[in-house]
């Protein structure tokens, strides 16, 4: 059965530095911004540049791709990542499709693991706070839905990595705690191996 690991941050390392982290090295995210037609006229144009790059990635590391052009998120894009052994980043971000809507279009799990980023609405929350020391946006309903998504994902044998941003609810550690509480509140089984507490990068099931 798969596992789920939740961290507050990750770092993309250049190839010579990857091996230094050893077993602590998690997925590396290739994060792309929203592209206007001045950059790429279509998804095909983007894939023509992306595919050769993905094929050159070392296979003994975990890579995920995040895009912000939501109309490009379809079965064809997922199949490209699947063929290259790369995960599609699932996002909870104000301008992107929620997981239920995404799953109606295609299977977003493109390898034996996936990566979720809880990002929220940066501009919206910064009108409320910029201190990031407490929850200011109630995300209970959204997080509860993500608990179900994660459970269904690990049931099919895929490992799930999660990233919580302060801009999601106001305080990333609180988002992590709430996810864990909701998971346990639904009576779901304990899975995964906890990371040491001093690292402050917790699994959801320790």
C-alpha positions in Angstrom: 0.0 0.0 0.0 1.3 3.5 -0.8 2.2 6.1 1.7 1.7 9.9 2.1 4.4 12.3 3.2 3.7 16.0 3.9 6.3 18.7 4.0 6.4 22.4 4.4 9.0 23.0 1.8 11.2 21.4 -0.8 14.2 22.5 -2.8 15.1 21.8 -6.5 18.7 20.9 -6.7 21.0 21.0 -9.7 22.1 17.5 -10.8 25.6 17.5 -9.1 24.0 18.3 -5.7 21.2 15.7 -5.8 23.2 12.8 -4.4 24.3 14.8 -1.4 20.9 14.6 0.2 20.7 10.8 -0.1 17.5 9.3 1.4 16.3 12.8 2.3 15.9 13.9 -1.3 12.3 14.0 -2.3 10.6 14.9 -5.5 11.9 17.8 -7.6 9.2 20.0 -9.1 9.6 21.6 -12.5 7.3 24.6 -12.0 6.1 26.4 -15.1 4.2 29.7 -15.0 1.2 30.6 -17.1 2.3 30.9 -20.7 0.7 33.4 -23.0 0.4 32.7 -26.7 3.4 34.9 -27.2 5.5 32.2 -25.4 3.7 29.1 -26.7 0.8 29.2 -29.2 -0.6 25.9 -28.0 -0.1 22.9 -25.8 1.6 21.1 -28.7 4.2 23.8 -29.0 4.9 23.5 -25.3 5.2 19.7 -25.5 7.6 20.0 -28.4 10.0 21.7 -26.0 9.1 19.8 -22.9 9.3 16.2 -24.1 13.0 16.2 -25.2 13.9 17.7 -21.8 11.9 15.2 -19.8 13.5 12.3 -21.7 17.0 13.5 -20.6 16.1 13.5 -16.9 17.9 10.9 -14.8 15.6 8.0 -14.1 16.9 7.4 -10.5 15.3 10.6 -9.2 11.7 11.7 -8.8 10.5 14.6 -10.9 7.1 16.3 -11.1 5.7 18.9 -13.5 3.4 21.8 -12.6 1.8 24.0 -15.2 -0.6 26.9 -14.8 -2.3 26.7 -18.3 -5.3 24.7 -17.1 -6.6 24.1 -20.6 -3.5 22.1 -21.3 -4.3 19.7 -18.5 -5.8 16.8 -20.4 -5.2 13.1 -21.2 -2.6 13.9 -23.8 -0.5 15.9 -21.4 -0.9 13.2 -18.7 0.2 10.5 -21.2 3.4 12.4 -22.0 4.3 12.5 -18.3 3.3 8.9 -17.9 5.6 7.8 -20.7 8.5 9.8 -19.2 7.9 8.4 -15.6 7.2 11.9 -14.4 4.4 12.9 -11.9 1.8 15.6 -12.6 1.6 18.1 -9.7 -2.0 18.3 -8.4 -2.7 21.9 -7.2 -5.2 23.6 -4.9 -4.7 27.0 -6.4 -7.3 29.7 -7.1 -7.1 29.5 -10.9 -6.7 25.8 -11.3 -9.2 23.0 -11.6 -10.1 21.1 -8.3 -9.2 17.4 -8.2 -12.7 16.2 -8.8 -13.1 18.2 -12.0 -9.6 17.2 -13.2 -10.4 13.5 -12.6 -13.5 13.7 -14.8 -11.2 14.7 -17.7 -8.4 12.1 -17.3 -6.5 10.1 -14.8 -4.1 12.6 -13.2 -1.9 10.0 -11.5 0.9 9.5 -14.0 3.3 7.3 -12.1 3.5 5.3 -8.9 3.5 8.5 -6.8 2.1 11.9 -7.0 2.6 15.4 -5.6 0.0 17.8 -4.2 0.6 21.5 -3.6 -1.8 23.4 -1.4 -1.2 27.0 -2.7 -4.4 28.9 -2.3 -5.0 32.5 -3.5 -1.9 34.5 -3.0 -3.3 37.9 -3.8 -6.5 37.3 -1.9 -4.9 36.2 1.3 -2.3 39.0 1.2 -5.2 41.4 1.4 -6.0 39.8 4.8 -2.5 39.2 6.3 1.2 39.0 5.5 2.4 37.7 8.9 1.7 33.9 8.3 1.5 33.0 12.0 -2.1 31.7 12.2 -5.0 30.4 10.1 -7.0 33.2 8.5 -8.9 31.3 5.8 -11.0 28.3 6.7 -10.0 25.5 4.4 -11.8 22.7 6.2 -14.0 21.7 3.3 -11.1 21.7 0.8 -8.7 19.8 3.0 -11.4 17.2 3.8 -11.8 16.7 0.1 -8.1 16.3 -0.3 -8.1 13.7 2.4 -10.4 11.6 0.3 -8.3 12.2 -2.8 -5.2 11.1 -1.0 -6.8 8.0 0.5 -8.1 6.9 -2.9 -4.6 7.5 -4.3 -2.8 5.4 -1.7 -5.4 2.7 -2.1 -4.4 2.2 -5.7 -0.7 1.8 -4.5 0.7 5.3 -5.2 2.7 7.3 -2.8 1.6 10.9 -2.1 3.8 13.8 -1.3 2.2 17.0 -0.1 3.4 20.6 0.1 1.5 23.3 2.2 2.1 26.9 1.4 1.4 29.7 4.0 -0.8 31.4 1.4 -3.2 28.5 1.5 -4.8 29.1 4.9 -2.4 31.5 6.5 -0.1 29.1 8.3 1.4 26.0 6.7 2.0 24.0 9.9 -1.7 24.5 10.8 -2.7 23.2 7.4 -0.6 20.1 8.0 -2.1 19.6 11.4 -5.6 20.0 10.1 -5.0 17.5 7.3 -3.8 14.9 9.9 -6.7 15.6 12.2 -9.3 15.2 9.4 -7.6 12.0 8.2 -7.7 10.5 11.7 -11.2 11.8 12.2 -12.4 9.8 9.2 -11.0 6.7 10.8 -8.6 6.0 8.0 -5.7 3.6 8.5 -2.2 4.7 9.6 0.2 4.3 6.7 3.7 5.5 5.9 6.8 5.9 8.0 7.1 9.1 10.1 10.1 11.4 9.7 12.0 12.4 12.9 10.2 15.1 14.8 13.2 17.5 15.0 13.2 17.9 11.2 9.8 19.6 11.4 8.8 17.9 8.2 6.1 15.6 9.3 4.3 12.6 7.8 0.6 12.7 8.3 0.6 9.3 10.1 3.1 9.5 12.9 
